[in-house]
Amino acid sequence: MATTDTSNHTQQPTDTYACLARLLHSPAPGREALLDQVYEELLSRESRAYAAGWTDALTEARRARTGRP
């Protein structure tokens, strides 16, 4: 399974639901292929959320170091 680039992706929760609904309602070659597609989508979103959390933590650390609110 291929991983996707996690940079510059901002999606709202409704986009997530729409994407997963599209995957679930589109014809797939088989059950295993559908599970692979859903897994890849979830992995991609988890990676973006993890990266965003690190960005937030680094921003907070920089603020604490410089003394800015």
TIVEXFI-701095 format. One line per field, with one value per atom (N, C-alpha, C, O, CB): atom name; residue in three letters; chain; x, y, z; residue number from 0. Coordinates in nm, 2 decimals. Glycine has a CB too. Layout:
// residues N
atom [CA_...] .
type [ALA_...] .
mol [A_...] .
X [X_...] .
Y [Y_...] .
Z [Z_...] .
seq [NUM_...] .
//
This chain:
// residues 69
atom [N_CA_C_O_CB_N_CA_C_O_CB_N_CA_C_O_CB_N_CA_C_O_CB_N_CA_C_O_CB_N_CA_C_O_CB_N_CA_C_O_CB_N_CA_C_O_CB_N_CA_C_O_CB_N_CA_C_O_CB_N_CA_C_O_CB_N_CA_C_O_CB_N_CA_C_O_CB_N_CA_C_O_CB_N_CA_C_O_CB_N_CA_C_O_CB_N_CA_C_O_CB_N_CA_C_O_CB_N_CA_C_O_CB_N_CA_C_O_CB_N_CA_C_O_CB_N_CA_C_O_CB_N_CA_C_O_CB_N_CA_C_O_CB_N_CA_C_O_CB_N_CA_C_O_CB_N_CA_C_O_CB_N_CA_C_O_CB_N_CA_C_O_CB_N_CA_C_O_CB_N_CA_C_O_CB_N_CA_C_O_CB_N_CA_C_O_CB_N_CA_C_O_CB_N_CA_C_O_CB_N_CA_C_O_CB_N_CA_C_O_CB_N_CA_C_O_CB_N_CA_C_O_CB_N_CA_C_O_CB_N_CA_C_O_CB_N_CA_C_O_CB_N_CA_C_O_CB_N_CA_C_O_CB_N_CA_C_O_CB_N_CA_C_O_CB_N_CA_C_O_CB_N_CA_C_O_CB_N_CA_C_O_CB_N_CA_C_O_CB_N_CA_C_O_CB_N_CA_C_O_CB_N_CA_C_O_CB_N_CA_C_O_CB_N_CA_C_O_CB_N_CA_C_O_CB_N_CA_C_O_CB_N_CA_C_O_CB_N_CA_C_O_CB_N_CA_C_O_CB_N_CA_C_O_CB_N_CA_C_O_CB_N_CA_C_O_CB_N_CA_C_O_CB_N_CA_C_O_CB_N_CA_C_O_CB_N_CA_C_O_CB_N_CA_C_O_CB_N_CA_C_O_CB] .
type [MET_MET_MET_MET_MET_ALA_ALA_ALA_ALA_ALA_THR_THR_THR_THR_THR_THR_THR_THR_THR_THR_ASP_ASP_ASP_ASP_ASP_THR_THR_THR_THR_THR_SER_SER_SER_SER_SER_ASN_ASN_ASN_ASN_ASN_HIS_HIS_HIS_HIS_HIS_THR_THR_THR_THR_THR_GLN_GLN_GLN_GLN_GLN_GLN_GLN_GLN_GLN_GLN_PRO_PRO_PRO_PRO_PRO_THR_THR_THR_THR_THR_ASP_ASP_ASP_ASP_ASP_THR_THR_THR_THR_THR_TYR_TYR_TYR_TYR_TYR_ALA_ALA_ALA_ALA_ALA_CYS_CYS_CYS_CYS_CYS_LEU_LEU_LEU_LEU_LEU_ALA_ALA_ALA_ALA_ALA_ARG_ARG_ARG_ARG_ARG_LEU_LEU_LEU_LEU_LEU_LEU_LEU_LEU_LEU_LEU_HIS_HIS_HIS_HIS_HIS_SER_SER_SER_SER_SER_PRO_PRO_PRO_PRO_PRO_ALA_ALA_ALA_ALA_ALA_PRO_PRO_PRO_PRO_PRO_GLY_GLY_GLY_GLY_GLY_ARG_ARG_ARG_ARG_ARG_GLU_GLU_GLU_GLU_GLU_ALA_ALA_ALA_ALA_ALA_LEU_LEU_LEU_LEU_LEU_LEU_LEU_LEU_LEU_LEU_ASP_ASP_ASP_ASP_ASP_GLN_GLN_GLN_GLN_GLN_VAL_VAL_VAL_VAL_VAL_TYR_TYR_TYR_TYR_TYR_GLU_GLU_GLU_GLU_GLU_GLU_GLU_GLU_GLU_GLU_LEU_LEU_LEU_LEU_LEU_LEU_LEU_LEU_LEU_LEU_SER_SER_SER_SER_SER_ARG_ARG_ARG_ARG_ARG_GLU_GLU_GLU_GLU_GLU_SER_SER_SER_SER_SER_ARG_ARG_ARG_ARG_ARG_ALA_ALA_ALA_ALA_ALA_TYR_TYR_TYR_TYR_TYR_ALA_ALA_ALA_ALA_ALA_ALA_ALA_ALA_ALA_ALA_GLY_GLY_GLY_GLY_GLY_TRP_TRP_TRP_TRP_TRP_THR_THR_THR_THR_THR_ASP_ASP_ASP_ASP_ASP_ALA_ALA_ALA_ALA_ALA_LEU_LEU_LEU_LEU_LEU_THR_THR_THR_THR_THR_GLU_GLU_GLU_GLU_GLU_ALA_ALA_ALA_ALA_ALA_ARG_ARG_ARG_ARG_ARG_ARG_ARG_ARG_ARG_ARG_ALA_ALA_ALA_ALA_ALA_ARG_ARG_ARG_ARG_ARG_THR_THR_THR_THR_THR_GLY_GLY_GLY_GLY_GLY_ARG_ARG_ARG_ARG_ARG_PRO_PRO_PRO_PRO_PRO] .
mol [A_A_A_A_A_A_A_A_A_A_A_A_A_A_A_A_A_A_A_A_A_A_A_A_A_A_A_A_A_A_A_A_A_A_A_A_A_A_A_A_A_A_A_A_A_A_A_A_A_A_A_A_A_A_A_A_A_A_A_A_A_A_A_A_A_A_A_A_A_A_A_A_A_A_A_A_A_A_A_A_A_A_A_A_A_A_A_A_A_A_A_A_A_A_A_A_A_A_A_A_A_A_A_A_A_A_A_A_A_A_A_A_A_A_A_A_A_A_A_A_A_A_A_A_A_A_A_A_A_A_A_A_A_A_A_A_A_A_A_A_A_A_A_A_A_A_A_A_A_A_A_A_A_A_A_A_A_A_A_A_A_A_A_A_A_A_A_A_A_A_A_A_A_A_A_A_A_A_A_A_A_A_A_A_A_A_A_A_A_A_A_A_A_A_A_A_A_A_A_A_A_A_A_A_A_A_A_A_A_A_A_A_A_A_A_A_A_A_A_A_A_A_A_A_A_A_A_A_A_A_A_A_A_A_A_A_A_A_A_A_A_A_A_A_A_A_A_A_A_A_A_A_A_A_A_A_A_A_A_A_A_A_A_A_A_A_A_A_A_A_A_A_A_A_A_A_A_A_A_A_A_A_A_A_A_A_A_A_A_A_A_A_A_A_A_A_A_A_A_A_A_A_A_A_A_A_A_A_A_A_A_A_A_A_A_A_A_A_A_A_A_A_A_A_A_A_A_A_A_A_A_A_A_A_A_A_A_A_A_A_A_A_A_A_A] .
X [0.08_0.00_0.09_0.19_-0.09_0.05_0.13_0.08_-0.04_0.11_0.17_0.13_0.12_0.18_0.24_0.05_0.03_0.10_0.14_-0.12_0.13_0.19_0.10_-0.02_0.23_0.15_0.06_0.07_0.01_0.09_0.14_0.16_0.05_0.00_0.30_0.01_-0.08_-0.22_-0.28_-0.03_-0.26_-0.40_-0.48_-0.46_-0.39_-0.58_-0.67_-0.81_-0.86_-0.66_-0.87_-1.01_-1.10_-1.05_-1.01_-1.22_-1.32_-1.37_-1.36_-1.43_-1.44_-1.49_-1.60_-1.60_-1.56_-1.67_-1.77_-1.70_-1.75_-1.86_-1.58_-1.50_-1.46_-1.46_-1.38_-1.42_-1.38_-1.50_-1.48_-1.34_-1.62_-1.73_-1.77_-1.80_-1.85_-1.76_-1.79_-1.70_-1.74_-1.79_-1.57_-1.47_-1.49_-1.49_-1.33_-1.51_-1.54_-1.67_-1.68_-1.54_-1.77_-1.90_-1.88_-1.93_-2.00_-1.79_-1.76_-1.69_-1.73_-1.68_-1.60_-1.53_-1.62_-1.62_-1.41_-1.71_-1.80_-1.91_-1.96_-1.86_-1.95_-2.05_-2.01_-2.08_-2.14_-1.88_-1.82_-1.80_-1.76_-1.69_-1.81_-1.78_-1.63_-1.54_-1.82_-1.60_-1.46_-1.45_-1.54_-1.43_-1.32_-1.30_-1.33_-1.36_-1.16_-1.33_-1.36_-1.35_-1.31_-1.26_-1.39_-1.39_-1.25_-1.24_-1.44_-1.15_-1.02_-0.97_-0.90_-0.92_-1.00_-0.96_-1.03_-0.97_-0.99_-1.15_-1.23_-1.16_-1.15_-1.38_-1.13_-1.07_-0.93_-0.90_-1.05_-0.86_-0.73_-0.75_-0.68_-0.66_-0.85_-0.88_-0.92_-0.87_-0.99_-1.01_-1.05_-0.93_-0.92_-1.17_-0.85_-0.74_-0.64_-0.59_-0.66_-0.61_-0.52_-0.58_-0.50_-0.50_-0.71_-0.77_-0.75_-0.72_-0.92_-0.78_-0.77_-0.63_-0.60_-0.83_-0.53_-0.39_-0.35_-0.27_-0.31_-0.39_-0.35_-0.41_-0.33_-0.41_-0.53_-0.59_-0.52_-0.50_-0.74_-0.49_-0.42_-0.28_-0.24_-0.41_-0.21_-0.08_-0.09_-0.01_-0.02_-0.19_-0.21_-0.24_-0.19_-0.32_-0.33_-0.36_-0.24_-0.22_-0.48_-0.16_-0.04_0.06_0.11_0.03_0.08_0.16_0.11_0.19_0.18_-0.02_-0.08_-0.06_-0.03_-0.23_-0.07_-0.04_0.10_0.13_-0.07_0.20_0.34_0.36_0.43_0.43_0.29_0.30_0.25_0.31_0.23_0.14_0.08_0.18_0.20_-0.05_0.23_0.33_0.45_0.50_0.37_0.50_0.62_0.59_0.68_0.68_0.48_0.44_0.43_0.48_0.30_0.37_0.36_0.50_0.52_0.27_0.59_0.72_0.79_0.87_0.80_0.78_0.84_0.79_0.86_0.82_0.66_0.59_0.65_0.68_0.44_0.66_0.71_0.85_0.89_0.69_0.93_1.07_1.09_1.18_1.15_1.01_1.03_0.95_0.96_0.98_0.86_0.78_0.66_0.60_0.86_0.62_0.50_0.38_0.39_0.52_0.27_0.14_0.09_-0.02_0.04] .
Y [-0.12_0.00_0.12_0.13_0.00_0.22_0.34_0.44_0.45_0.40_0.52_0.63_0.76_0.77_0.65_0.85_0.98_1.09_1.08_1.01_1.20_1.32_1.38_1.40_1.42_1.42_1.48_1.63_1.69_1.42_1.70_1.84_1.91_1.87_1.88_2.03_2.12_2.06_2.09_2.17_1.97_1.92_1.97_1.93_1.76_2.05_2.09_2.05_2.11_2.25_1.97_1.92_1.93_1.90_1.78_1.97_1.97_1.83_1.75_2.08_1.81_1.68_1.64_1.52_1.68_1.73_1.69_1.64_1.55_1.81_1.69_1.64_1.50_1.41_1.73_1.47_1.33_1.24_1.13_1.33_1.28_1.19_1.17_1.06_1.25_1.28_1.27_1.17_1.09_1.40_1.18_1.10_0.95_0.86_1.14_0.92_0.79_0.73_0.62_0.78_0.82_0.77_0.74_0.64_0.88_0.82_0.80_0.66_0.58_0.91_0.64_0.51_0.39_0.29_0.50_0.41_0.30_0.27_0.16_0.32_0.38_0.37_0.34_0.31_0.49_0.36_0.33_0.19_0.11_0.42_0.14_0.00_-0.03_0.04_-0.04_-0.13_-0.18_-0.32_-0.39_-0.17_-0.35_-0.48_-0.59_-0.70_-0.49_-0.56_-0.67_-0.61_-0.50_-0.79_-0.70_-0.66_-0.61_-0.51_-0.77_-0.69_-0.66_-0.53_-0.45_-0.77_-0.50_-0.37_-0.26_-0.15_-0.38_-0.27_-0.17_-0.14_-0.02_-0.20_-0.25_-0.23_-0.16_-0.08_-0.36_-0.19_-0.13_0.02_0.11_-0.19_0.06_0.20_0.28_0.39_0.21_0.22_0.28_0.29_0.40_0.20_0.19_0.19_0.30_0.38_0.06_0.32_0.42_0.56_0.65_0.40_0.58_0.71_0.74_0.85_0.71_0.65_0.67_0.69_0.78_0.55_0.62_0.63_0.77_0.84_0.53_0.82_0.95_1.06_1.15_0.97_1.05_1.15_1.14_1.25_1.12_1.02_1.01_1.08_1.14_0.86_1.06_1.12_1.27_1.34_1.07_1.32_1.47_1.52_1.63_1.51_1.45_1.49_1.49_1.58_1.41_1.39_1.37_1.49_1.55_1.24_1.52_1.63_1.76_1.85_1.63_1.78_1.91_1.92_2.03_1.91_1.81_1.81_1.85_1.93_1.68_1.80_1.84_1.98_2.05_1.75_2.03_2.17_2.26_2.36_2.20_2.22_2.30_2.29_2.40_2.24_2.18_2.17_2.25_2.31_2.02_2.25_2.33_2.48_2.56_2.30_2.52_2.66_2.70_2.81_2.68_2.62_2.65_2.65_2.74_2.54_2.56_2.56_2.69_2.75_2.44_2.74_2.86_2.98_3.07_2.88_2.98_3.09_3.09_3.20_3.08_2.98_2.97_3.02_3.08_2.83_2.98_3.02_3.17_3.23_2.94_3.23_3.37_3.46_3.58_3.40_3.39_3.47_3.54_3.62_3.57_3.51_3.57_3.49_3.36_3.58_3.55_3.48_3.41_3.35_3.58] .
Z [0.00_0.00_0.00_0.07_0.12_-0.08_-0.09_0.02_0.05_-0.23_0.06_0.15_0.07_-0.04_0.27_0.13_0.06_0.13_0.24_0.04_0.05_0.11_0.20_0.18_0.00_0.32_0.42_0.43_0.52_0.56_0.34_0.36_0.28_0.18_0.30_0.33_0.27_0.25_0.15_0.14_0.34_0.33_0.44_0.56_0.32_0.41_0.52_0.47_0.37_0.54_0.54_0.51_0.63_0.74_0.45_0.61_0.72_0.74_0.65_0.68_0.86_0.88_0.78_0.75_1.02_0.72_0.62_0.49_0.43_0.58_0.47_0.35_0.38_0.29_0.33_0.51_0.54_0.52_0.46_0.69_0.57_0.56_0.41_0.37_0.64_0.34_0.19_0.12_0.04_0.13_0.16_0.09_0.13_0.04_0.14_0.26_0.30_0.24_0.20_0.45_0.23_0.17_0.03_-0.03_0.19_-0.04_-0.18_-0.20_-0.29_-0.24_-0.11_-0.12_-0.09_-0.16_-0.01_0.01_0.04_-0.06_-0.08_0.17_-0.14_-0.23_-0.38_-0.47_-0.23_-0.40_-0.53_-0.55_-0.46_-0.56_-0.68_-0.70_-0.68_-0.73_-0.85_-0.61_-0.58_-0.64_-0.65_-0.43_-0.68_-0.74_-0.64_-0.69_-0.79_-0.51_-0.42_-0.28_-0.26_-0.43_-0.18_-0.04_0.01_0.07_0.04_-0.03_0.02_-0.04_0.03_-0.02_-0.17_-0.23_-0.16_-0.14_-0.38_-0.13_-0.06_0.08_0.12_-0.04_0.15_0.28_0.27_0.35_0.35_0.16_0.14_0.11_0.17_0.02_0.04_0.01_0.13_0.15_-0.10_0.21_0.33_0.43_0.49_0.40_0.44_0.53_0.49_0.57_0.53_0.36_0.31_0.34_0.38_0.16_0.32_0.35_0.50_0.53_0.31_0.59_0.73_0.77_0.86_0.81_0.72_0.75_0.70_0.78_0.68_0.59_0.54_0.63_0.67_0.40_0.68_0.77_0.91_0.97_0.78_0.95_1.08_1.07_1.17_1.12_0.96_0.95_0.95_1.01_0.82_0.88_0.88_1.02_1.06_0.78_1.09_1.22_1.32_1.40_1.28_1.30_1.38_1.36_1.45_1.36_1.23_1.19_1.24_1.28_1.03_1.23_1.28_1.43_1.48_1.25_1.50_1.65_1.68_1.77_1.71_1.60_1.62_1.59_1.66_1.54_1.49_1.45_1.56_1.60_1.32_1.62_1.73_1.85_1.92_1.77_1.88_2.00_1.97_2.07_2.02_1.85_1.82_1.84_1.88_1.69_1.79_1.80_1.95_1.99_1.73_2.03_2.17_2.24_2.32_2.24_2.20_2.25_2.22_2.30_2.21_2.09_2.05_2.13_2.17_1.90_2.15_2.22_2.36_2.42_2.22_2.43_2.56_2.57_2.67_2.62_2.47_2.47_2.45_2.51_2.36_2.37_2.34_2.43_2.44_2.20_2.51_2.61_2.55_2.62_2.68_2.43_2.36_2.39_2.40_2.21_2.41_2.43_2.31_2.32_2.48] .
seq [0_0_0_0_0_1_1_1_1_1_2_2_2_2_2_3_3_3_3_3_4_4_4_4_4_5_5_5_5_5_6_6_6_6_6_7_7_7_7_7_8_8_8_8_8_9_9_9_9_9_10_10_10_10_10_11_11_11_11_11_12_12_12_12_12_13_13_13_13_13_14_14_14_14_14_15_15_15_15_15_16_16_16_16_16_17_17_17_17_17_18_18_18_18_18_19_19_19_19_19_20_20_20_20_20_21_21_21_21_21_22_22_22_22_22_23_23_23_23_23_24_24_24_24_24_25_25_25_25_25_26_26_26_26_26_27_27_27_27_27_28_28_28_28_28_29_29_29_29_29_30_30_30_30_30_31_31_31_31_31_32_32_32_32_32_33_33_33_33_33_34_34_34_34_34_35_35_35_35_35_36_36_36_36_36_37_37_37_37_37_38_38_38_38_38_39_39_39_39_39_40_40_40_40_40_41_41_41_41_41_42_42_42_42_42_43_43_43_43_43_44_44_44_44_44_45_45_45_45_45_46_46_46_46_46_47_47_47_47_47_48_48_48_48_48_49_49_49_49_49_50_50_50_50_50_51_51_51_51_51_52_52_52_52_52_53_53_53_53_53_54_54_54_54_54_55_55_55_55_55_56_56_56_56_56_57_57_57_57_57_58_58_58_58_58_59_59_59_59_59_60_60_60_60_60_61_61_61_61_61_62_62_62_62_62_63_63_63_63_63_64_64_64_64_64_65_65_65_65_65_66_66_66_66_66_67_67_67_67_67_68_68_68_68_68] .
//
